[in-house]
Amino acid sequence: MLEKLRELEEKYCEIERRMTLPEVYSDLAVYAKLAKDQKDLTPVVETYRRYSKCRDTAAEAKKLLENGVDDPEFKDMLREELEDAKEQMERIEQELKLLLLPKDPNDSKNVIVEIRGGAGGEEAALFAYNLYRMYSMYAESKRWKTETAYINETEIGGIKEVSFIIEGEGAYSRLKFESGVHRVQRVPDTESSGRIHTSTVTVAVLPEVDEVEFEINPSELQIDTFRSSGAGGQHVNKTESAIRITHLPTGTVVECQDERSQHKNKDRAMKILTSRLYEADQQKKNALLAAERKSQVGTGDRSERIRTYNYPQGRVTDHRIGLTLYKIEQIMNGDLDEIIDGLVTADQAEKMKAQASE
C-alpha cells in the first residue's frame, strides 16, 4: 500500500509541475483535465502526507529512546509522543484503505431520478409524490440544482411517473443506493375505517451520461412532438413543445414536456435516453451488475422492498443494512444523510472485505 501511495504522490507532484507550464496553462482542455486529476488525488495525497509526518515523528522518538535518554521527564515525553504517533498512524491507515478502494467512475456525475407508482393505485401515486418531494428537499439541502423533465400527475396530487435531473458535485455517489422498491404503510386519507394500506413505489437512479461517452445512431431514433398536458400554466396545449423520443432497436421511450422550448425538451429527453441506454449496455457487459440491478429495482410488487416507511409507528427501515430510524417526518423532509451514510459505510466495508480476500 505504501509503495502505491508513494507513486500517487509522485504523480501528484508531476501534475502540479505540468500545470505551471505556459503551454499547458494556455490549453484549457489539457489544464482542465490535469485540474480534475489533481482534485481526485488531493484527498489521498494529503492523507498520505499526514501519515508520513506521523511516521517520521515516531521514528525520531524511537531513535532518541534507543540511543538512551537520561532525563526521566524527557523520556516520558518521548514515549508519549511515540504512542500518540502510532495511534494516529493506525487511524490514518484506515482512512487510506478507504481512499484507495476502487472508485465508481460515475460517482462525480449528475443523476437522473425516475420514480413510478407501483402496487397500490392512487395511494402509491401519492407516495411517489412524497418521495419526489423528499429527494427535491435533500438536493436543496446540498445546494444541488433540480430540474423536472417529465411528470405525469393524478387529479388528487399524486404522481404516476416523474423523471428529474439533479445536478451537483457527488450527486450520484450519494443517491445511487436509492434505486429499488420503497414500501409505505399508512392509513390513506380516503380510508374511513382507519385500515393501514401497503403500497410500493419504484425508484431508479441513473448517472447522467454525456452523448460523447455513449453514442447513439440518429437513424435509430424516432422523434415526435406533441402538446403538453396537465398542470403547467397558460402555454399548455397551445404549442407542440413536448418531445417523445423512441429508440427503435430497444423500444425505449422517453418523454419530456416540462419546458416551453422544444429544443430544451429535446436536449433533456436525449440526456435521459442516453443514460438509460448506457445503463442497459453496462448491464449486458456485467452480469453481476445486471443481477444486482434486477434485485434493486424489481417489479414494484409489495413483497420486494429495500426500504419501508411506516407512518403509524413513525419509523423508516432500510432492510439492506438493518437500519431503523424513528424520525419519518424529518426523513420525508429530506433529512437522508443518516441513512445514506449507513449505506455508504456498508458498501465500503463490503469492498474492503472483497479486497482483503483477493
C-alpha positions as a Python dict, from the first residue, in 0.01 Angstrom:
ca = {
    (1, 'M'): (0, 0, 0),
    (2, 'L'): (279, 242, 91),
    (3, 'E'): (451, 184, -243),
    (4, 'K'): (129, 268, -425),
    (5, 'L'): (88, 582, -215),
    (6, 'R'): (442, 695, -297),
    (7, 'E'): (364, 651, -667),
    (8, 'L'): (45, 855, -633),
    (9, 'E'): (234, 1135, -456),
    (10, 'E'): (492, 1139, -737),
    (11, 'K'): (209, 1158, -991),
    (12, 'Y'): (52, 1443, -795),
    (13, 'C'): (380, 1638, -790),
    (14, 'E'): (421, 1583, -1165),
    (15, 'I'): (68, 1717, -1226),
    (16, 'E'): (148, 2024, -1015),
    (17, 'R'): (466, 2081, -1216),
    (18, 'R'): (289, 2045, -1552),
    (19, 'M'): (12, 2285, -1451),
    (20, 'T'): (270, 2565, -1415),
    (21, 'L'): (397, 2522, -1772),
    (22, 'P'): (288, 2806, -2008),
    (23, 'E'): (190, 2565, -2290),
    (24, 'V'): (-35, 2369, -2053),
    (25, 'Y'): (-179, 2677, -1883),
    (26, 'S'): (-283, 2819, -2222),
    (27, 'D'): (-456, 2496, -2333),
    (28, 'L'): (-789, 2497, -2149),
    (29, 'A'): (-878, 2134, -2225),
    (30, 'V'): (-543, 1995, -2105),
    (31, 'Y'): (-540, 2221, -1799),
    (32, 'A'): (-896, 2120, -1704),
    (33, 'K'): (-804, 1751, -1731),
    (34, 'L'): (-498, 1799, -1508),
    (35, 'A'): (-701, 2005, -1258),
    (36, 'K'): (-955, 1721, -1233),
    (37, 'D'): (-679, 1462, -1185),
    (38, 'Q'): (-523, 1683, -917),
    (39, 'K'): (-857, 1723, -738),
    (40, 'D'): (-913, 1344, -743),
    (41, 'L'): (-568, 1277, -597),
    (42, 'T'): (-567, 1555, -334),
    (43, 'P'): (-752, 1365, -54),
    (44, 'V'): (-523, 1061, -90),
    (45, 'V'): (-200, 1262, -112),
    (46, 'E'): (-287, 1492, 179),
    (47, 'T'): (-379, 1193, 397),
    (48, 'Y'): (-59, 1011, 297),
    (49, 'R'): (147, 1319, 389),
    (50, 'R'): (-21, 1324, 731),
    (51, 'Y'): (72, 956, 768),
    (52, 'S'): (434, 1023, 663),
    (53, 'K'): (463, 1306, 915),
    (54, 'C'): (341, 1078, 1198),
    (55, 'R'): (575, 802, 1082),
    (56, 'D'): (873, 1042, 1089),
    (57, 'T'): (774, 1163, 1437),
    (58, 'A'): (753, 802, 1561),
    (59, 'A'): (1088, 712, 1404),
    (60, 'E'): (1261, 1012, 1560),
    (61, 'A'): (1115, 945, 1907),
    (62, 'K'): (1210, 576, 1884),
    (63, 'K'): (1567, 661, 1777),
    (64, 'L'): (1616, 900, 2072),
    (65, 'L'): (1483, 641, 2316),
    (66, 'E'): (1709, 369, 2173),
    (67, 'N'): (2013, 598, 2199),
    (68, 'G'): (1942, 644, 2568),
    (69, 'V'): (1792, 947, 2741),
    (70, 'D'): (1896, 1041, 3093),
    (71, 'D'): (1619, 1290, 3176),
    (72, 'P'): (1316, 1087, 3303),
    (73, 'E'): (1069, 1363, 3207),
    (74, 'F'): (1209, 1384, 2855),
    (75, 'K'): (1198, 1003, 2830),
    (76, 'D'): (829, 1001, 2935),
    (77, 'M'): (755, 1274, 2683),
    (78, 'L'): (921, 1072, 2403),
    (79, 'R'): (729, 755, 2498),
    (80, 'E'): (402, 953, 2495),
    (81, 'E'): (494, 1106, 2158),
    (82, 'L'): (574, 762, 2016),
    (83, 'E'): (246, 608, 2136),
    (84, 'D'): (44, 904, 2008),
    (85, 'A'): (212, 885, 1666),
    (86, 'K'): (145, 509, 1644),
    (87, 'E'): (-224, 558, 1729),
    (88, 'Q'): (-256, 832, 1469),
    (89, 'M'): (-85, 613, 1210),
    (90, 'E'): (-336, 333, 1273),
    (91, 'R'): (-629, 572, 1228),
    (92, 'I'): (-481, 724, 913),
    (93, 'E'): (-410, 376, 770),
    (94, 'Q'): (-784, 302, 785),
    (95, 'E'): (-857, 633, 609),
    (96, 'L'): (-605, 545, 339),
    (97, 'K'): (-755, 199, 286),
    (98, 'L'): (-1093, 362, 223),
    (99, 'L'): (-943, 624, -8),
    (100, 'L'): (-765, 354, -211),
    (101, 'L'): (-1080, 148, -269),
    (102, 'P'): (-1179, 122, -637),
    (103, 'K'): (-1376, 432, -732),
    (104, 'D'): (-1708, 419, -911),
    (105, 'P'): (-1636, 621, -1229),
    (106, 'N'): (-1988, 762, -1215),
    (107, 'D'): (-1967, 895, -857),
    (108, 'S'): (-1897, 1256, -959),
    (109, 'K'): (-2176, 1263, -1218),
    (110, 'N'): (-2517, 1430, -1203),
    (111, 'V'): (-2812, 1193, -1171),
    (112, 'I'): (-3142, 1123, -1338),
    (113, 'V'): (-3402, 1002, -1088),
    (114, 'E'): (-3712, 820, -1212),
    (115, 'I'): (-3998, 749, -971),
    (116, 'R'): (-4301, 535, -1061),
    (117, 'G'): (-4603, 431, -859),
    (118, 'G'): (-4610, 51, -812),
    (119, 'A'): (-4873, -156, -629),
    (120, 'G'): (-5139, 44, -451),
    (121, 'G'): (-5310, 262, -710),
    (122, 'E'): (-5379, 621, -603),
    (123, 'E'): (-5207, 574, -267),
    (124, 'A'): (-4889, 460, -447),
    (125, 'A'): (-4912, 771, -669),
    (126, 'L'): (-4944, 993, -361),
    (127, 'F'): (-4638, 831, -203),
    (128, 'A'): (-4448, 872, -532),
    (129, 'Y'): (-4511, 1247, -491),
    (130, 'N'): (-4386, 1227, -129),
    (131, 'L'): (-4059, 1065, -249),
    (132, 'Y'): (-4022, 1321, -528),
    (133, 'R'): (-4057, 1597, -268),
    (134, 'M'): (-3816, 1417, -31),
    (135, 'Y'): (-3539, 1393, -292),
    (136, 'S'): (-3600, 1751, -408),
    (137, 'M'): (-3560, 1876, -49),
    (138, 'Y'): (-3248, 1663, 2),
    (139, 'A'): (-3100, 1812, -317),
    (140, 'E'): (-3186, 2161, -194),
    (141, 'S'): (-3010, 2094, 138),
    (142, 'K'): (-2697, 2000, -60),
    (143, 'R'): (-2737, 2309, -283),
    (144, 'W'): (-2781, 2090, -587),
    (145, 'K'): (-2995, 2201, -879),
    (146, 'T'): (-3312, 2005, -962),
    (147, 'E'): (-3490, 2013, -1299),
    (148, 'T'): (-3805, 1817, -1378),
    (149, 'A'): (-3802, 1660, -1724),
    (150, 'Y'): (-4134, 1473, -1725),
    (151, 'I'): (-4419, 1437, -1480),
    (152, 'N'): (-4749, 1250, -1506),
    (153, 'E'): (-4973, 1374, -1223),
    (154, 'T'): (-5302, 1238, -1092),
    (155, 'E'): (-5607, 1452, -1022),
    (156, 'I'): (-5565, 1443, -642),
    (157, 'G'): (-5198, 1540, -627),
    (158, 'G'): (-5022, 1208, -681),
    (159, 'I'): (-4764, 1116, -944),
    (160, 'K'): (-4785, 814, -1171),
    (161, 'E'): (-4435, 879, -1302),
    (162, 'V'): (-4171, 1152, -1283),
    (163, 'S'): (-3821, 1195, -1428),
    (164, 'F'): (-3596, 1468, -1293),
    (165, 'I'): (-3230, 1564, -1314),
    (166, 'I'): (-3022, 1654, -1007),
    (167, 'E'): (-2704, 1845, -1084),
    (168, 'G'): (-2435, 1874, -819),
    (169, 'E'): (-2093, 1755, -708),
    (170, 'G'): (-2112, 1392, -594),
    (171, 'A'): (-2487, 1361, -653),
    (172, 'Y'): (-2459, 1007, -791),
    (173, 'S'): (-2223, 893, -515),
    (174, 'R'): (-2487, 987, -255),
    (175, 'L'): (-2806, 886, -435),
    (176, 'K'): (-2709, 566, -618),
    (177, 'F'): (-2821, 349, -326),
    (178, 'E'): (-3178, 482, -356),
    (179, 'S'): (-3255, 256, -654),
    (180, 'G'): (-3514, -3, -562),
    (181, 'V'): (-3864, -58, -429),
    (182, 'H'): (-3979, 172, -149),
    (183, 'R'): (-4273, 44, 56),
    (184, 'V'): (-4513, 265, 251),
    (185, 'Q'): (-4752, 157, 526),
    (186, 'R'): (-5010, 415, 629),
    (187, 'V'): (-5380, 497, 654),
    (188, 'P'): (-5485, 676, 333),
    (189, 'D'): (-5687, 998, 367),
    (190, 'T'): (-5967, 828, 176),
    (191, 'E'): (-5982, 533, 419),
    (192, 'S'): (-6272, 588, 661),
    (193, 'S'): (-6220, 269, 864),
    (194, 'G'): (-5862, 358, 961),
    (195, 'R'): (-5717, 46, 799),
    (196, 'I'): (-5345, 57, 715),
    (197, 'H'): (-5266, 14, 346),
    (198, 'T'): (-4937, -107, 198),
    (199, 'S'): (-4821, 44, -131),
    (200, 'T'): (-4497, 46, -329),
    (201, 'V'): (-4306, 290, -544),
    (202, 'T'): (-4003, 212, -761),
    (203, 'V'): (-3706, 447, -776),
    (204, 'A'): (-3432, 427, -1040),
    (205, 'V'): (-3118, 641, -1010),
    (206, 'L'): (-2911, 669, -1328),
    (207, 'P'): (-2581, 855, -1377),
    (208, 'E'): (-2618, 1132, -1633),
    (209, 'V'): (-2407, 1022, -1928),
    (210, 'D'): (-2271, 1257, -2191),
    (211, 'E'): (-2359, 1173, -2551),
    (212, 'V'): (-1985, 1176, -2628),
    (213, 'E'): (-1933, 892, -2375),
    (214, 'F'): (-2211, 683, -2526),
    (215, 'E'): (-2302, 737, -2889),
    (216, 'I'): (-2648, 673, -3032),
    (217, 'N'): (-2708, 631, -3403),
    (218, 'P'): (-2950, 914, -3502),
    (219, 'S'): (-3110, 688, -3765),
    (220, 'E'): (-3230, 459, -3481),
    (221, 'L'): (-3438, 735, -3324),
    (222, 'Q'): (-3798, 833, -3385),
    (223, 'I'): (-3869, 1185, -3258),
    (224, 'D'): (-4228, 1304, -3215),
    (225, 'T'): (-4359, 1640, -3096),
    (226, 'F'): (-4690, 1685, -2915),
    (227, 'R'): (-4872, 1929, -2692),
    (228, 'S'): (-4802, 1923, -2319),
    (229, 'S'): (-5083, 1807, -2094),
    (230, 'G'): (-5163, 1855, -1728),
    (231, 'A'): (-5078, 2143, -1494),
    (232, 'G'): (-4827, 2384, -1632),
    (233, 'G'): (-4961, 2732, -1698),
    (234, 'Q'): (-5105, 2914, -1993),
    (235, 'H'): (-4866, 2768, -2252),
    (236, 'V'): (-5000, 2415, -2202),
    (237, 'N'): (-5189, 2270, -2503),
    (238, 'K'): (-5106, 2574, -2719),
    (239, 'T'): (-4772, 2472, -2871),
    (240, 'E'): (-4623, 2136, -2963),
    (241, 'S'): (-4317, 2182, -2740),
    (242, 'A'): (-4326, 1839, -2575),
    (243, 'I'): (-4091, 1573, -2714),
    (244, 'R'): (-4114, 1196, -2732),
    (245, 'I'): (-3802, 1005, -2842),
    (246, 'T'): (-3820, 635, -2922),
    (247, 'H'): (-3505, 424, -2956),
    (248, 'L'): (-3629, 183, -3222),
    (249, 'P'): (-3389, -113, -3163),
    (250, 'T'): (-3478, -139, -2792),
    (251, 'G'): (-3822, 23, -2784),
    (252, 'T'): (-3706, 261, -2510),
    (253, 'V'): (-3933, 566, -2494),
    (254, 'V'): (-3854, 896, -2322),
    (255, 'E'): (-4091, 1193, -2295),
    (256, 'C'): (-4005, 1546, -2187),
    (257, 'Q'): (-4264, 1821, -2160),
    (258, 'D'): (-4162, 2045, -1873),
    (259, 'E'): (-4004, 2325, -2077),
    (260, 'R'): (-4179, 2563, -2315),
    (261, 'S'): (-3885, 2529, -2553),
    (262, 'Q'): (-3895, 2229, -2785),
    (263, 'H'): (-3514, 2247, -2813),
    (264, 'K'): (-3466, 2225, -2433),
    (265, 'N'): (-3713, 1938, -2407),
    (266, 'K'): (-3526, 1751, -2680),
    (267, 'D'): (-3192, 1804, -2503),
    (268, 'R'): (-3330, 1672, -2174),
    (269, 'A'): (-3501, 1376, -2340),
    (270, 'M'): (-3171, 1284, -2512),
    (271, 'K'): (-2988, 1304, -2178),
    (272, 'I'): (-3235, 1064, -2018),
    (273, 'L'): (-3239, 829, -2318),
    (274, 'T'): (-2857, 821, -2334),
    (275, 'S'): (-2836, 743, -1961),
    (276, 'R'): (-3094, 464, -1985),
    (277, 'L'): (-2925, 302, -2284),
    (278, 'Y'): (-2582, 341, -2122),
    (279, 'E'): (-2705, 163, -1811),
    (280, 'A'): (-2860, -117, -2020),
    (281, 'D'): (-2530, -153, -2205),
    (282, 'Q'): (-2334, -170, -1878),
    (283, 'Q'): (-2567, -441, -1753),
    (284, 'K'): (-2503, -653, -2060),
    (285, 'K'): (-2129, -623, -2007),
    (286, 'N'): (-2151, -713, -1641),
    (287, 'A'): (-2382, -999, -1547),
    (288, 'L'): (-2327, -938, -1176),
    (289, 'L'): (-2437, -577, -1208),
    (290, 'A'): (-2741, -691, -1405),
    (291, 'A'): (-2845, -928, -1126),
    (292, 'E'): (-2791, -657, -866),
    (293, 'R'): (-2995, -408, -1067),
    (294, 'K'): (-3282, -656, -1100),
    (295, 'S'): (-3290, -715, -727),
    (296, 'Q'): (-3279, -342, -658),
    (297, 'V'): (-3548, -215, -890),
    (298, 'G'): (-3765, -524, -915),
    (299, 'T'): (-4119, -509, -1041),
    (300, 'G'): (-4289, -292, -781),
    (301, 'D'): (-4454, -587, -610),
    (302, 'R'): (-4534, -535, -239),
    (303, 'S'): (-4305, -820, -130),
    (304, 'E'): (-3994, -664, -287),
    (305, 'R'): (-3851, -372, -100),
    (306, 'I'): (-3528, -204, 3),
    (307, 'R'): (-3692, 34, 250),
    (308, 'T'): (-4018, 59, 443),
    (309, 'Y'): (-4178, 384, 558),
    (310, 'N'): (-4424, 304, 841),
    (311, 'Y'): (-4627, 615, 923),
    (312, 'P'): (-4829, 483, 1223),
    (313, 'Q'): (-4503, 389, 1402),
    (314, 'G'): (-4312, 691, 1269),
    (315, 'R'): (-4027, 469, 1151),
    (316, 'V'): (-3819, 416, 839),
    (317, 'T'): (-3632, 87, 797),
    (318, 'D'): (-3365, 19, 537),
    (319, 'H'): (-3371, -359, 501),
    (320, 'R'): (-3031, -388, 330),
    (321, 'I'): (-2837, -272, 635),
    (322, 'G'): (-3098, -335, 907),
    (323, 'L'): (-3116, 34, 1000),
    (324, 'T'): (-3436, 163, 1164),
    (325, 'L'): (-3487, 531, 1243),
    (326, 'Y'): (-3786, 676, 1427),
    (327, 'K'): (-3792, 1013, 1252),
    (328, 'I'): (-4013, 966, 949),
    (329, 'E'): (-4117, 1332, 934),
    (330, 'Q'): (-3758, 1459, 914),
    (331, 'I'): (-3668, 1194, 654),
    (332, 'M'): (-3967, 1281, 434),
    (333, 'N'): (-3850, 1644, 458),
    (334, 'G'): (-3515, 1550, 302),
    (335, 'D'): (-3307, 1451, 607),
    (336, 'L'): (-3150, 1147, 438),
    (337, 'D'): (-2785, 1173, 541),
    (338, 'E'): (-2802, 923, 828),
    (339, 'I'): (-2947, 653, 601),
    (340, 'I'): (-2716, 733, 310),
    (341, 'D'): (-2408, 743, 537),
    (342, 'G'): (-2503, 397, 666),
    (343, 'L'): (-2535, 263, 310),
    (344, 'V'): (-2204, 420, 203),
    (345, 'T'): (-2025, 271, 507),
    (346, 'A'): (-2174, -75, 440),
    (347, 'D'): (-2068, -54, 75),
    (348, 'Q'): (-1714, 45, 175),
    (349, 'A'): (-1698, -243, 424),
    (350, 'E'): (-1801, -490, 153),
    (351, 'K'): (-1538, -352, -85),
    (352, 'M'): (-1267, -374, 181),
    (353, 'K'): (-1369, -731, 259),
    (354, 'A'): (-1354, -822, -111),
    (355, 'Q'): (-1016, -653, -149),
    (356, 'A'): (-874, -836, 153),
    (357, 'S'): (-981, -1174, 14),
    (358, 'E'): (-816, -1116, -327),
}
